[in-house]
Amino acid sequence: MATTRQKAAARSAHGRRSPKRSAGISTQQRNRMRTTTFAFPKERKEPLNDARHVRNAVARFDQVEGVSDKERDAAWRRIRTAARKFGVEIEAKGWRSLMKGGKTGRSRARR
C-alpha cells in the first residue's frame, strides 16, 4: 500500500514531461528521408545519415532478416561509403565476418 507521500510524489511527477533519452531521428524525419539514405533501401532499414547511425548499422547488421546475400553486399558497400564520409573506422573486412548468430542465424547454419 502506498503512503500519502508516495501518492503525492507520483501525482506531481506524472504531469511533468520527461526528457528524451537520445537525440535519435523521429518517425516523421525517418519517413521524409530519401530511400538512398538507408543501408537496406527496399526495407528502409539501417539509416546512414550520421556517424552514430553508421556505427549502429554495423553493430546490427546481423539482425536484419529477410534479405538476400546480394542485398547484403550492396548494403555493406553503402555502409562503407557512409563510414568514409562520416569518418567512422570499420575493423571488419566484410559483412560475413559480422554474422555471429544474430536473428538471421547464419553462423549456426554454417557449422
C-alpha atoms as a printed R data frame, in Angstrom:
    type eleno elety resid chain resno      x       y       z
1   ATOM     1    CA   MET     A     1  0.000   0.000   0.000
2   ATOM     2    CA   ALA     A     2  1.368   3.397  -0.975
3   ATOM     3    CA   THR     A     3  1.802   6.083   1.635
4   ATOM     4    CA   THR     A     4  0.402   9.586   1.324
5   ATOM     5    CA   ARG     A     5  3.871  10.949   0.496
6   ATOM     6    CA   GLN     A     6  4.344   8.361  -2.266
7   ATOM     7    CA   LYS     A     7  0.959   9.202  -3.773
8   ATOM     8    CA   ALA     A     8  1.746  12.938  -3.711
9   ATOM     9    CA   ALA     A     9  5.129  12.357  -5.357
10  ATOM    10    CA   ALA     A    10  3.546  10.208  -8.053
11  ATOM    11    CA   ARG     A    11  0.914  12.853  -8.770
12  ATOM    12    CA   SER     A    12  3.474  15.651  -9.069
13  ATOM    13    CA   ALA     A    13  5.818  13.605 -11.283
14  ATOM    14    CA   HIS     A    14  3.019  12.442 -13.563
15  ATOM    15    CA   GLY     A    15  2.367  15.873 -15.057
16  ATOM    16    CA   ARG     A    16  5.986  16.603 -15.965
17  ATOM    17    CA   ARG     A    17  7.499  15.824 -19.310
18  ATOM    18    CA   SER     A    18 10.492  13.547 -19.168
19  ATOM    19    CA   PRO     A    19 13.442  14.477 -21.376
20  ATOM    20    CA   LYS     A    20 14.135  12.426 -24.476
21  ATOM    21    CA   ARG     A    21 16.763   9.772 -23.852
22  ATOM    22    CA   SER     A    22 18.565  10.163 -27.147
23  ATOM    23    CA   ALA     A    23 18.725  12.648 -29.941
24  ATOM    24    CA   GLY     A    24 17.679   9.999 -32.491
25  ATOM    25    CA   ILE     A    25 15.552  10.638 -35.518
26  ATOM    26    CA   SER     A    26 11.799  10.784 -35.184
27  ATOM    27    CA   THR     A    27  9.404   8.692 -37.230
28  ATOM    28    CA   GLN     A    28  8.446  11.771 -39.203
29  ATOM    29    CA   GLN     A    29 12.086  12.515 -40.011
30  ATOM    30    CA   ARG     A    30 12.692   8.870 -40.934
31  ATOM    31    CA   ASN     A    31  9.698   8.866 -43.291
32  ATOM    32    CA   ARG     A    32 10.979  12.003 -45.017
33  ATOM    33    CA   MET     A    33 14.439  10.552 -45.623
34  ATOM    34    CA   ARG     A    34 15.411   9.508 -49.119
35  ATOM    35    CA   THR     A    35 15.454   5.797 -49.777
36  ATOM    36    CA   THR     A    36 19.131   6.006 -50.739
37  ATOM    37    CA   THR     A    37 19.986   7.088 -47.175
38  ATOM    38    CA   PHE     A    38 19.341   3.563 -45.874
39  ATOM    39    CA   ALA     A    39 21.708   0.588 -45.957
40  ATOM    40    CA   PHE     A    40 18.745  -1.579 -46.984
41  ATOM    41    CA   PRO     A    41 16.684   0.866 -49.086
42  ATOM    42    CA   LYS     A    42 13.971  -1.595 -50.146
43  ATOM    43    CA   GLU     A    43 13.139  -2.340 -46.490
44  ATOM    44    CA   ARG     A    44 14.099   1.184 -45.286
45  ATOM    45    CA   LYS     A    45 16.293  -0.377 -42.597
46  ATOM    46    CA   GLU     A    46 19.505   0.965 -41.052
47  ATOM    47    CA   PRO     A    47 19.604   4.717 -41.809
48  ATOM    48    CA   LEU     A    48 23.055   6.080 -42.635
49  ATOM    49    CA   ASN     A    49 22.552   9.798 -42.011
50  ATOM    50    CA   ASP     A    50 25.348  10.384 -39.444
51  ATOM    51    CA   ALA     A    51 28.306   8.667 -37.770
52  ATOM    52    CA   ARG     A    52 26.231   7.308 -34.892
53  ATOM    53    CA   HIS     A    53 23.776   5.629 -37.262
54  ATOM    54    CA   VAL     A    54 26.617   4.177 -39.342
55  ATOM    55    CA   ARG     A    55 28.160   2.574 -36.230
56  ATOM    56    CA   ASN     A    56 24.719   1.273 -35.261
57  ATOM    57    CA   ALA     A    57 24.186  -0.194 -38.756
58  ATOM    58    CA   VAL     A    58 27.455  -2.118 -38.483
59  ATOM    59    CA   ALA     A    59 26.601  -3.351 -34.986
60  ATOM    60    CA   ARG     A    60 23.134  -4.531 -36.007
61  ATOM    61    CA   PHE     A    61 23.962  -5.840 -39.473
62  ATOM    62    CA   ASP     A    62 23.469  -9.469 -38.420
63  ATOM    63    CA   GLN     A    63 19.973  -8.718 -37.091
64  ATOM    64    CA   VAL     A    64 18.427  -7.761 -40.434
65  ATOM    65    CA   GLU     A    65 16.128 -10.527 -41.639
66  ATOM    66    CA   GLY     A    66 14.572 -11.300 -44.997
67  ATOM    67    CA   VAL     A    67 17.325 -10.013 -47.293
68  ATOM    68    CA   SER     A    68 19.451 -11.882 -49.813
69  ATOM    69    CA   ASP     A    69 23.239 -12.058 -49.930
70  ATOM    70    CA   LYS     A    70 23.172  -9.754 -52.951
71  ATOM    71    CA   GLU     A    71 21.244  -7.145 -50.934
72  ATOM    72    CA   ARG     A    72 23.702  -7.571 -48.046
73  ATOM    73    CA   ASP     A    73 26.629  -6.952 -50.433
74  ATOM    74    CA   ALA     A    74 25.014  -3.728 -51.648
75  ATOM    75    CA   ALA     A    75 24.176  -2.657 -48.088
76  ATOM    76    CA   TRP     A    76 27.751  -3.289 -46.957
77  ATOM    77    CA   ARG     A    77 29.025  -1.070 -49.813
78  ATOM    78    CA   ARG     A    78 26.630   1.688 -48.716
79  ATOM    79    CA   ILE     A    79 27.745   1.340 -45.084
80  ATOM    80    CA   ARG     A    80 31.442   1.524 -46.032
81  ATOM    81    CA   THR     A    81 30.804   4.595 -48.184
82  ATOM    82    CA   ALA     A    82 28.906   6.312 -45.368
83  ATOM    83    CA   ALA     A    83 31.647   5.329 -42.892
84  ATOM    84    CA   ARG     A    84 34.271   7.045 -45.041
85  ATOM    85    CA   LYS     A    85 32.018  10.092 -45.385
86  ATOM    86    CA   PHE     A    86 31.492  10.460 -41.620
87  ATOM    87    CA   GLY     A    87 34.965   9.325 -40.530
88  ATOM    88    CA   VAL     A    88 33.900   6.035 -38.928
89  ATOM    89    CA   GLU     A    89 36.529   3.309 -38.818
90  ATOM    90    CA   ILE     A    90 35.276  -0.208 -39.550
91  ATOM    91    CA   GLU     A    91 37.502  -3.084 -38.471
92  ATOM    92    CA   ALA     A    92 35.527  -5.856 -40.194
93  ATOM    93    CA   LYS     A    93 36.776  -6.754 -43.671
94  ATOM    94    CA   GLY     A    94 33.370  -7.845 -44.908
95  ATOM    95    CA   TRP     A    95 29.805  -8.359 -43.771
96  ATOM    96    CA   ARG     A    96 30.238 -12.128 -43.452
97  ATOM    97    CA   SER     A    97 32.599 -11.596 -40.522
98  ATOM    98    CA   LEU     A    98 29.777  -9.755 -38.707
99  ATOM    99    CA   MET     A    99 27.354 -12.674 -38.902
100 ATOM   100    CA   LYS     A   100 27.777 -14.020 -35.388
101 ATOM   101    CA   GLY     A   101 24.437 -15.638 -34.723
102 ATOM   102    CA   GLY     A   102 22.002 -12.765 -34.642
103 ATOM   103    CA   LYS     A   103 18.377 -13.181 -35.611
104 ATOM   104    CA   THR     A   104 19.317 -14.461 -39.041
105 ATOM   105    CA   GLY     A   105 21.096 -17.496 -37.592
106 ATOM   106    CA   ARG     A   106 23.587 -17.626 -40.466
107 ATOM   107    CA   SER     A   107 26.571 -18.629 -38.361
108 ATOM   108    CA   ARG     A   108 24.644 -21.541 -36.874
109 ATOM   109    CA   ALA     A   109 23.774 -22.823 -40.359
110 ATOM   110    CA   ARG     A   110 27.443 -22.859 -41.447
111 ATOM   111    CA   ARG     A   111 28.699 -25.070 -38.602
